[in-house]
Amino acid sequence: MNYRHIFHAGNFADVFKHVVLSLLLKSLARKDAPFCYLDTHAGAGRYDLSSAAAQKTGEYRDGIKRLWNDQPMPELADYLAAVRALNDGQTLRYYPGSPRVARFFLRPQDRAVLLELQPQECTQLKAEFAGDRQVLVQGQDGYAGLKAFLPPKERRGLVLIDPPYESDREFEQVIEGLRMAHARWDSGMYALWYPIKSRPPVERFHRMLVATGISKILLAEFSPYPEDSAFRLNGCGMVVINPPWKLDETLHSVLPALLKQLRQHPAGHSTLTWLVPE
Ligand SMILES: C[S@@+](CC[C@H](N)C(=O)[O-])C[C@H]1O[C@@H](n2cnc3c(N)ncnc32)[C@H](O)[C@@H]1O
């Protein structure tokens, strides 16, 4: 486990992922009934963009930094409010990981379960939420957590699966995890992030998703770069299972607007497709 998210915090992939995450959480918060948020690969929770690691790559400059001073379109306002909540005034210093983004949307009746296997990241995550009675942090394997924590007693909620894809087997592992989780809790909302370097592995992944037999699978893809180099993160996607009503319509306008701000090349593009329809 060499992956450290601090090198990538706030980059285009984080912005895309956390915008979608914010829309999902916002929709869950529309009903009074409590919901549970489960984050299988939670990371540290908060990232200091002034740190040597974040400055070394500077990836956030082509991500959150480009949005920071803008007047956001209404659909991005909640996401940006979650980022602003960690920062004083006009200076962008901290970027929220998915746990902090999610915490922004929790009401007193909701809770979050955060799993992180890497010991240092987990220590930071525990410190970030110390004393927060709505948040449980566990240093355990995210896939094992799908078994341990699903279905949640609230019977409403969202599972984010956001692994580092360090190993070639991670695509198989997420499919297995998803299959098992869905068998335990088929009405839950699932969001699964994946990298796009070149097309063939992504198409194989899509075929594996279809083969699970799970329905209501929406795919959002966001590629600021052309997909012509297998050595760079050209884009990324989010699989959303059981998406909220009209999420597709919202993303239909949000993704092109986001792309306009984060595009790195004229061949950059975003797509939205129902892989398996309702
Ligand atoms: C892409 S990062 C997560 C970023 C975070 N979800 C966010 O959006 O801010 C992936 C995280 O998964 C952790 N990790 C790796 N393997 C894991 C496993 N089997 N179970 C839980 N966490 C794991 C890594 O240490 C890393 O912090």
The ligand as a Gaussian input file, in Angstrom:
#p B3LYP/6-31G(d) Opt

LIG

0 1
 C       -8.279000       7.158000      -3.499000
 S       -7.900000       7.141000      -1.815000
 C       -9.379000       7.607000      -1.034000
 C       -9.772000       9.019000      -1.199000
 C      -11.036000       9.416000      -0.488000
 N      -12.125000       8.480000      -0.741000
 C      -11.465000      10.788000      -0.919000
 O      -12.261000      10.924000      -1.853000
 O      -11.017000      11.753000      -0.300000
 C       -7.878000       5.422000      -1.441000
 C       -7.608000       5.118000       0.029000
 O       -7.829000       3.726000       0.253000
 C       -6.897000       3.266000       1.220000
 N       -6.877000       1.797000       1.097000
 C       -6.115000       1.022000       0.294000
 N       -6.514000      -0.267000       0.363000
 C       -7.550000      -0.309000       1.245000
 C       -8.412000      -1.338000       1.713000
 N       -8.275000      -2.596000       1.305000
 N       -9.390000      -1.005000       2.590000
 C       -9.545000       0.271000       3.006000
 N       -8.765000       1.290000       2.602000
 C       -7.782000       1.004000       1.728000
 C       -5.637000       4.004000       0.875000
 O       -4.761000       4.063000       1.987000
 C       -6.185000       5.377000       0.482000
 O       -6.195000       6.250000       1.583000

